[in-house]
């Protein structure tokens, strides 16, 4: 029988030993119960020392959460109880569920229509989503990615939350596993989720995007303001500029759109277009062919008019192949970043192979083709297969063999893309990326391209995420076009 007078879990001063003793008081009866019903006890409950670390620092970690919010935070009560009894995997699942819930709430407050527009560009499977209840259909990684793209979380905090998501997928009670989590891990997860998701607020630049979207939908924007708006948008991160342009293009092509909205978009978009990447311009141009072959006359004509307004007719693609391929590549990329990607990439790889046929890589799809194929071939280093769908590897090798000089240049430029290099600190992705570089050396005799490839091949192990900033790489890249 437990002597309640001995149990004291509230830290007062420097009392680690008292907390440790108190946990032990009810830890033994729990273990005895499991043994009594003939259930395993090994590797079920975390060591008392690890629990003590969290309990002793819990009050400090919770300071970021206002008292009025803390009083309603039932998930934190569940988190704390799970920590105390030693079920860290359960505590992490409670914490992550609340983190996703908080991010969904931020999205609803921010701009749900804009969020779904970016989601639809990320993966076509999200294109028909529109209501608050549909947010549950967005995978956790994609939710984080879209929040980063629209500015609700920044690049650094994205990486922090991505790390928590990785542990949630591979070490929490959400999925069967036997991976350990330490007390310091749990404190780090708690702090990151509280600071950068649950209590986070968007910065002023993101608020300005929301105001702009509201004004485009509701007000007549003076023509004299177009250029100033365009200059302000040009200061946003590149990914956000591209996503905003794609969102406004989608709105412009929406059937039966109000003329005021069309006029606002038509006035602002030429300035946004000038700041967009070539890949985004080609993606918009490829929509013309897609709408044409599908008989979507309204959207095809709207695309034509939009391209005329932004002086982008040179990006128009008369064939639907590029748009179809881009859509399939985006779906493959989305699946690649899910926790069980090595089961599901295969079907997407087959579909991409069928779309390619014998026509080669379309210009409009080239950059995303190179990025997604190389990402998937390298894998993410996670899980027992190291994040590679082994059935799809032969297709990825086949695709890489299609690379010519323009694709090799695209490959080299990708090492400045944080998403592309995100898993290159792990052995298998690091090794496979070097294998790609070795294979591509047979593609060209260009001295500068081969020097850059050699730097990748010989760079220190598991540090390729830093290669784009190394002078040995930057020097030959000055001459690579």
C-alpha positions as CSV (number, residue, x, y, z in Angstrom):
1,X,0.0,0.0,0.0
2,X,1.3,3.5,-0.9
3,X,2.0,5.9,1.9
4,X,0.6,9.1,0.5
5,X,2.7,11.2,2.9
6,X,5.8,10.2,1.0
7,X,4.7,11.4,-2.4
8,X,5.9,14.9,-3.2
9,X,6.1,15.8,-6.9
10,X,6.1,19.6,-6.6
11,X,9.7,20.9,-6.9
12,X,10.6,23.2,-4.1
13,X,14.1,24.5,-4.3
14,X,16.7,21.9,-5.1
15,X,14.8,18.7,-4.4
16,X,15.7,16.2,-7.1
17,X,16.1,13.3,-4.6
18,X,12.7,13.9,-3.1
19,X,11.0,13.8,-6.5
20,X,12.9,10.7,-7.4
21,X,11.9,9.0,-4.2
22,X,8.2,10.1,-4.7
23,X,8.1,8.7,-8.3
24,X,9.5,5.4,-7.0
25,X,6.7,5.2,-4.4
26,X,4.0,4.6,-7.1
27,X,6.3,3.2,-9.8
28,X,6.7,-0.1,-7.9
29,X,2.9,-0.7,-7.6
30,X,2.5,0.0,-11.4
31,X,5.2,-2.5,-12.2
32,X,3.6,-5.0,-9.8
33,X,0.2,-4.6,-11.5
34,X,1.8,-5.4,-14.9
35,X,3.5,-8.4,-13.6
36,X,0.3,-9.6,-11.9
37,X,-1.6,-9.6,-15.2
38,X,1.4,-11.2,-16.9
39,X,2.3,-8.2,-19.1
40,X,5.8,-7.1,-19.9
41,X,7.5,-4.5,-17.8
42,X,10.9,-4.1,-19.6
43,X,11.2,-0.9,-21.8
44,X,7.7,0.2,-21.0
45,X,8.2,2.9,-18.4
46,X,11.0,5.5,-18.6
47,X,13.6,5.5,-15.9
48,X,12.8,7.6,-12.8
49,X,15.9,9.8,-13.5
50,X,14.5,10.8,-16.9
51,X,11.1,11.6,-15.5
52,X,12.7,13.7,-12.8
53,X,14.4,15.9,-15.4
54,X,11.1,16.8,-17.0
55,X,9.2,17.3,-13.8
56,X,11.9,19.5,-12.3
57,X,11.9,21.8,-15.3
58,X,8.2,21.7,-16.2
59,X,7.2,24.9,-14.4
60,X,9.9,26.9,-16.2
61,X,9.0,25.4,-19.6
62,X,5.3,26.3,-19.1
63,X,6.1,30.0,-18.4
64,X,5.6,30.9,-22.1
65,X,1.9,29.9,-21.8
66,X,-0.4,32.5,-20.1
67,X,-2.3,31.3,-17.0
68,X,-5.7,31.8,-18.7
69,X,-4.6,29.4,-21.5
70,X,-2.9,27.0,-19.1
71,X,-6.1,26.5,-17.1
72,X,-7.8,25.1,-20.3
73,X,-4.7,23.1,-21.5
74,X,-6.0,19.6,-20.8
75,X,-3.5,18.2,-23.2
76,X,-0.7,19.5,-20.9
77,X,-2.4,17.7,-17.9
78,X,-2.3,14.5,-20.0
79,X,1.3,15.2,-21.0
80,X,2.4,15.7,-17.4
81,X,0.6,12.6,-16.1
82,X,2.1,10.5,-18.9
83,X,5.6,11.9,-18.1
84,X,5.2,11.2,-14.4
85,X,4.2,7.6,-14.9
86,X,7.0,7.1,-17.4
87,X,5.0,6.9,-20.7
88,X,7.0,9.4,-22.8
89,X,5.7,8.1,-26.0
90,X,2.2,8.8,-25.0
91,X,3.1,12.3,-23.7
92,X,4.7,13.1,-27.1
93,X,1.5,12.0,-28.9
94,X,-0.6,14.3,-26.7
95,X,1.7,17.2,-27.3
96,X,1.9,16.8,-31.0
97,X,-1.9,16.5,-31.4
98,X,-2.3,19.8,-29.7
99,X,0.5,21.3,-31.8
100,X,-1.3,20.4,-35.0
101,X,-4.6,21.6,-33.5
102,X,-3.0,25.0,-32.7
103,X,-1.6,25.3,-36.2
104,X,-5.0,24.5,-37.8
105,X,-6.5,27.2,-35.6
106,X,-3.9,29.7,-36.8
107,X,-4.6,28.8,-40.4
108,X,-8.3,29.4,-39.9
109,X,-7.6,32.8,-38.3
110,X,-5.2,33.7,-41.0
111,X,-6.7,32.9,-44.4
112,X,-8.1,29.5,-45.2
113,X,-8.6,30.2,-48.9
114,X,-5.0,31.2,-49.3
115,X,-3.8,28.1,-47.3
116,X,-5.8,25.7,-49.6
117,X,-4.6,27.5,-52.7
118,X,-1.0,26.7,-51.6
119,X,-1.9,23.2,-50.5
120,X,-3.4,22.5,-54.0
121,X,-0.2,23.6,-55.6
122,X,1.8,21.4,-53.3
123,X,-0.3,18.3,-54.1
124,X,-3.3,17.9,-56.4
125,X,-5.0,15.6,-53.8
126,X,-5.6,18.7,-51.8
127,X,-7.3,20.7,-54.5
128,X,-10.9,20.0,-53.6
129,X,-10.5,20.8,-49.9
130,X,-12.1,24.0,-48.7
131,X,-13.7,23.9,-45.2
132,X,-12.2,23.9,-41.7
133,X,-13.1,20.2,-41.3
134,X,-11.0,19.4,-44.4
135,X,-7.8,20.5,-42.6
136,X,-7.6,17.0,-41.1
137,X,-6.9,15.6,-44.6
138,X,-3.6,17.5,-44.8
139,X,-0.7,15.4,-43.7
140,X,1.3,16.7,-40.7
141,X,4.5,17.4,-42.7
142,X,2.6,19.1,-45.5
143,X,0.7,21.2,-42.9
144,X,4.1,22.4,-41.5
145,X,5.4,23.0,-45.0
146,X,2.4,25.1,-46.0
147,X,2.5,27.1,-42.7
148,X,6.2,27.8,-43.5
149,X,5.4,28.9,-47.1
150,X,2.6,31.3,-46.1
151,X,4.7,32.6,-43.2
152,X,2.9,31.3,-40.1
153,X,6.2,29.7,-39.1
154,X,9.7,30.6,-40.2
155,X,12.4,28.4,-41.7
156,X,14.2,27.7,-38.4
157,X,11.0,27.0,-36.5
158,X,9.9,24.7,-39.3
159,X,13.0,22.6,-38.8
160,X,12.4,22.5,-35.0
161,X,8.8,21.3,-35.5
162,X,9.8,18.9,-38.2
163,X,12.2,17.3,-35.8
164,X,9.4,16.9,-33.2
165,X,7.2,15.4,-36.0
166,X,9.9,13.0,-36.8
167,X,10.1,11.7,-33.2
168,X,6.3,11.6,-33.1
169,X,6.3,9.3,-36.1
170,X,9.1,7.1,-35.1
171,X,9.2,7.2,-31.3
172,X,5.7,8.1,-30.0
173,X,2.7,5.9,-29.2
174,X,1.1,7.0,-32.5
175,X,2.9,4.2,-34.3
176,X,4.4,0.9,-33.0
177,X,8.1,1.3,-32.2
178,X,10.7,0.7,-29.5
179,X,12.8,3.9,-30.0
180,X,13.9,5.6,-26.8
181,X,13.1,9.3,-25.8
182,X,15.1,11.0,-23.1
183,X,13.8,13.5,-20.5
184,X,15.8,16.3,-22.2
185,X,14.2,15.3,-25.5
186,X,10.8,15.8,-24.0
187,X,11.6,19.2,-22.5
188,X,13.0,20.3,-25.9
189,X,9.8,19.1,-27.7
190,X,7.6,20.8,-25.1
191,X,9.4,24.1,-25.4
192,X,9.5,24.1,-29.2
193,X,5.8,23.2,-29.6
194,X,4.7,25.8,-27.1
195,X,6.9,28.6,-28.4
196,X,6.7,28.1,-32.1
197,X,3.3,26.7,-32.7
198,X,0.8,26.8,-29.8
199,X,1.6,30.4,-28.7
200,X,3.2,31.7,-31.9
201,X,1.9,34.8,-33.7
202,X,2.7,35.6,-37.4
203,X,5.1,38.5,-38.1
204,X,4.0,41.8,-39.7
205,X,5.1,40.8,-43.2
206,X,2.6,37.9,-43.1
207,X,-0.1,40.0,-41.7
208,X,0.4,42.4,-44.7
209,X,-0.2,39.5,-47.1
210,X,-3.5,38.7,-45.4
211,X,-4.5,42.4,-45.7
212,X,-3.6,42.4,-49.4
213,X,-5.7,39.3,-50.1
214,X,-8.6,40.8,-48.1
215,X,-8.4,44.1,-50.1
216,X,-8.2,42.3,-53.4
217,X,-11.4,40.4,-52.6
218,X,-13.3,43.3,-51.1
219,X,-12.1,46.7,-52.4
220,X,-11.2,48.6,-55.5
221,X,-7.4,49.1,-55.4
222,X,-6.3,52.4,-57.0
223,X,-4.1,51.9,-60.0
224,X,-1.5,54.3,-58.5
225,X,-1.0,51.7,-55.7
226,X,-0.1,48.7,-58.0
227,X,3.6,49.4,-58.3
228,X,4.1,50.1,-54.5
229,X,2.3,46.9,-53.7
230,X,4.5,45.0,-56.1
231,X,7.6,46.4,-54.6
232,X,6.5,45.5,-51.1
233,X,5.7,41.9,-52.1
234,X,9.2,41.6,-53.8
235,X,10.7,41.9,-50.2
236,X,8.9,38.7,-49.2
237,X,10.8,35.3,-49.2
238,X,10.9,33.8,-52.7
239,X,8.7,30.9,-51.9
240,X,6.0,33.2,-50.6
241,X,6.2,35.4,-53.8
242,X,5.7,32.3,-56.0
243,X,2.8,31.0,-53.9
244,X,1.1,34.3,-53.9
245,X,1.4,34.6,-57.7
246,X,0.0,31.1,-58.1
247,X,-2.9,31.9,-55.7
248,X,-3.8,35.1,-57.6
249,X,-3.5,33.3,-60.9
250,X,-5.9,30.6,-59.6
251,X,-8.4,33.2,-58.4
252,X,-8.1,35.1,-61.8
253,X,-9.0,31.9,-63.7
254,X,-11.9,30.9,-61.4
255,X,-15.1,31.0,-63.4
256,X,-17.6,33.8,-62.8
257,X,-15.1,35.9,-60.8
258,X,-16.1,39.4,-60.0
259,X,-14.7,42.1,-62.3
260,X,-13.3,44.1,-59.4
261,X,-11.2,41.2,-58.3
262,X,-10.0,40.6,-61.8
263,X,-9.0,44.2,-62.2
264,X,-7.1,44.2,-58.9
265,X,-5.2,41.0,-59.8
266,X,-4.6,42.2,-63.3
267,X,-3.1,45.5,-62.0
268,X,-0.9,43.9,-59.3
269,X,0.3,40.7,-60.9
270,X,2.7,42.2,-63.5
271,X,4.8,43.5,-60.7
272,X,4.7,40.1,-58.8
273,X,5.5,38.3,-62.0
274,X,8.7,40.2,-62.3
275,X,9.8,38.8,-58.9
276,X,8.7,35.2,-59.5
277,X,11.0,32.3,-60.3
278,X,11.2,30.8,-63.8
279,X,9.8,27.6,-62.5
280,X,6.6,29.3,-61.3
281,X,6.2,31.2,-64.6
282,X,6.5,27.9,-66.6
283,X,4.0,26.3,-64.2
284,X,1.5,28.9,-65.0
285,X,2.2,28.8,-68.7
286,X,1.7,25.0,-68.6
287,X,-1.8,25.4,-67.4
288,X,-2.8,26.8,-70.8
289,X,-2.2,23.4,-72.5
290,X,-3.9,21.5,-69.7
291,X,-7.0,23.5,-69.9
292,X,-7.0,23.4,-73.7
293,X,-6.8,19.6,-74.0
294,X,-9.5,19.2,-71.3
295,X,-11.9,21.5,-73.1
296,X,-11.9,24.0,-70.2
297,X,-12.4,27.0,-72.5
298,X,-13.2,29.5,-69.7
299,X,-9.9,28.8,-67.8
300,X,-7.9,28.5,-71.0
301,X,-9.0,31.9,-72.1
302,X,-8.4,33.4,-68.7
303,X,-4.9,31.9,-68.7
304,X,-4.2,33.5,-72.1
305,X,-5.4,36.9,-70.9
306,X,-3.4,36.6,-67.6
307,X,-0.2,35.7,-69.6
308,X,-0.8,38.7,-71.9
309,X,-1.2,41.0,-68.9
310,X,2.1,39.9,-67.3
311,X,3.9,39.7,-70.7
312,X,4.4,36.0,-70.1
313,X,3.2,34.4,-73.4
314,X,6.7,33.0,-73.9
315,X,6.0,30.6,-71.0
316,X,2.8,29.2,-72.6
317,X,2.8,25.5,-73.2
318,X,0.4,24.2,-75.9
319,X,0.8,20.6,-74.6
320,X,-0.8,19.2,-71.4
321,X,2.2,17.0,-70.7
322,X,4.1,19.5,-68.6
323,X,1.2,20.4,-66.4
324,X,0.2,16.8,-65.9
325,X,3.8,15.9,-65.1
326,X,4.2,18.8,-62.6
327,X,1.1,17.6,-60.8
328,X,2.3,14.1,-60.5
329,X,5.7,15.2,-59.3
330,X,4.1,17.4,-56.6
331,X,2.1,14.5,-55.4
332,X,5.2,12.3,-55.3
333,X,7.1,15.0,-53.3
334,X,4.2,15.2,-50.8
335,X,4.2,11.5,-50.3
336,X,8.0,11.4,-49.9
337,X,7.9,13.6,-46.9
338,X,5.3,11.5,-45.1
339,X,6.4,9.1,-42.3
340,X,5.7,5.9,-44.3
341,X,6.9,7.1,-47.8
342,X,8.8,4.0,-48.5
343,X,5.5,2.1,-49.0
344,X,3.8,4.6,-51.4
345,X,6.3,6.2,-53.8
346,X,6.3,3.3,-56.2
347,X,2.8,3.9,-57.7
348,X,3.7,7.6,-58.3
349,X,7.0,6.7,-59.9
350,X,5.2,4.4,-62.4
351,X,2.7,7.1,-63.2
352,X,5.4,9.7,-63.9
353,X,7.2,7.2,-66.1
354,X,4.0,6.8,-68.2
355,X,3.6,10.6,-68.5
356,X,7.2,11.0,-69.7
357,X,6.9,8.5,-72.5
358,X,9.5,9.1,-75.2
359,X,9.2,12.8,-75.2
360,X,11.9,13.6,-72.6
361,X,11.6,16.1,-69.8
362,X,9.4,19.2,-70.7
363,X,11.1,22.5,-70.0
364,X,8.3,23.7,-67.8
365,X,8.6,20.6,-65.5
366,X,12.4,20.3,-65.6
367,X,13.4,22.0,-62.3
368,X,10.8,20.2,-60.2
369,X,11.5,16.9,-62.0
370,X,15.2,17.1,-61.0
371,X,14.5,18.1,-57.5
372,X,11.8,15.4,-56.7
373,X,13.6,12.6,-58.5
374,X,16.9,13.2,-56.7
375,X,15.1,13.7,-53.3
376,X,13.3,10.4,-53.7
377,X,16.3,8.5,-54.9
378,X,18.5,9.7,-52.0
379,X,15.7,9.0,-49.5
380,X,15.1,10.7,-46.1
381,X,17.2,8.3,-44.0
382,X,14.3,7.5,-41.7
383,X,12.8,4.2,-40.8
384,X,14.2,0.7,-41.2
385,X,14.5,1.2,-45.0
386,X,16.2,4.6,-44.5
387,X,13.2,6.3,-46.1
388,X,13.7,4.8,-49.6
389,X,10.9,3.0,-51.5
390,X,13.1,0.2,-52.9
391,X,10.6,-0.7,-55.6
392,X,10.7,2.8,-57.0
393,X,14.5,3.1,-57.1
394,X,14.9,1.6,-60.6
395,X,12.6,4.3,-61.9
396,X,14.5,7.0,-60.2
397,X,17.7,5.7,-61.8
398,X,16.0,5.6,-65.2
399,X,14.9,9.3,-64.7
400,X,18.4,10.4,-63.6
401,X,19.8,8.9,-66.8
402,X,17.6,11.3,-68.8
403,X,19.5,14.3,-67.3
404,X,21.4,16.5,-69.8
405,X,23.4,19.6,-69.1
406,X,20.4,21.8,-68.1
407,X,19.3,19.2,-65.6
408,X,22.8,18.9,-64.2
409,X,22.9,22.6,-63.6
410,X,19.5,22.4,-61.9
411,X,20.9,19.7,-59.7
412,X,23.9,21.8,-58.7
413,X,21.7,24.8,-57.9
414,X,19.5,22.7,-55.6
415,X,22.2,22.5,-52.9
416,X,21.2,26.1,-52.0
417,X,17.6,24.8,-51.4
418,X,17.1,23.9,-47.6
419,X,14.3,21.5,-48.4
420,X,16.5,19.6,-50.9
421,X,19.3,19.3,-48.4
422,X,17.2,18.7,-45.3
423,X,18.2,15.0,-44.9
424,X,21.8,15.1,-46.1
425,X,23.1,14.9,-42.6
426,X,22.1,11.2,-42.6
427,X,24.4,8.5,-44.1
428,X,22.2,6.9,-46.8
429,X,20.9,10.2,-48.4
430,X,24.4,11.6,-48.2
431,X,25.9,8.6,-50.0
432,X,23.2,8.4,-52.6
433,X,23.5,12.1,-53.4
434,X,27.2,11.7,-54.0
435,X,26.4,8.7,-56.3
436,X,24.1,11.0,-58.4
437,X,27.0,13.5,-58.7
438,X,29.4,10.7,-59.8
439,X,26.9,9.6,-62.5
440,X,26.3,13.1,-63.8
441,X,30.0,13.6,-64.4
442,X,29.5,11.4,-67.5
443,X,26.9,13.8,-68.8
444,X,29.3,16.7,-69.7
445,X,32.9,17.7,-70.3
446,X,32.3,21.2,-68.9
447,X,35.2,21.9,-66.6
448,X,33.3,24.2,-64.2
449,X,30.3,21.8,-63.9
450,X,32.6,18.9,-63.2
451,X,34.6,20.8,-60.6
452,X,31.4,21.6,-58.8
453,X,30.4,17.9,-59.0
454,X,33.8,16.9,-57.6
455,X,33.3,19.2,-54.6
456,X,30.0,17.4,-53.9
457,X,31.6,14.0,-54.3
458,X,34.6,14.8,-52.0
459,X,32.9,17.0,-49.4
460,X,33.0,15.9,-45.7
461,X,30.6,13.2,-44.9
462,X,27.0,14.1,-43.8
463,X,27.6,17.8,-44.3
464,X,26.4,18.4,-47.9
465,X,23.8,20.8,-46.6
466,X,26.7,23.3,-46.2
467,X,28.3,22.7,-49.6
468,X,26.6,25.7,-51.4
469,X,28.3,28.1,-49.0
470,X,31.8,26.6,-49.4
471,X,34.2,28.7,-51.6
472,X,35.4,25.5,-53.3
473,X,31.8,25.1,-54.6
474,X,31.0,28.7,-55.1
475,X,34.0,29.4,-57.3
476,X,33.1,27.0,-60.2
477,X,29.4,27.8,-59.8
478,X,30.2,31.4,-60.9
479,X,30.6,30.1,-64.4
480,X,27.8,27.6,-64.5
481,X,24.7,28.9,-66.3
